[in-house]
């Protein structure tokens, strides 16, 4: 079976040759099968978000290759990678246009990649489709199609961003701490919605999180990063049987140091 994502020997150093030089990625290798949902954990500066940004093409890598579904995208500019990727960021305000309605935001996502000048009026069928999609979220948004997105709560906006990111069924969905800015109850609901969308669309996904319990609970595979490298990779039943204490122990074994026991790492 061909991989959906292949990362080969990825290196990235910021501020090279200066006093602020920082090695962010130090030879990352990773292969994801189609339908893999991988959670990524690690301390601050471990390389989690840097890996997602490297895949998205936020800046060029120093060395290595990134291949999505057989296509080497390493040298593609960020806007050309958008055809392969869906992204949801930490800030719920980032993924939506606040002054536009829910249905207009969904229409923009549905028309991504189409030529400019295409007809932008929303058809009856599209409106019915959006209503059906929104009803599956169980947030009551299907009755608010014409409401401005800026009037919604953070959780509602993040749920819509997830829908928008998945609408064109991207090769890879990147979730970069997409519940970190939400209260625990809302975060749990957005994670449920994430599971639902990824499962229904059979998407391949990567989710960066600081929350070890969430990393264990969600997805079929977990990787731990430290100092720009993957130091632990576990999947299936072995992952599902993990406890937070097991992950802390694995980190200490692999890194030779103690995990920063900050509040988010041990959050419920």
PyMOL commands that set and color helices and strands:
alter all, ss='L'
color gray80, all
select helices_A, chain A and resi 48-56+78-81+102-110+124-135+141-143+149-151+154-166+184-201+212-217+236-240+244-255
alter helices_A, ss='H'
color red, helices_A
select strands_A, chain A and resi 3-14+22-33+37-41+63-68+71-72+85-88+172-176+205-208+221-226+229-235
alter strands_A, ss='S'
color yellow, strands_A
deselect
rebuild
show_as cartoon
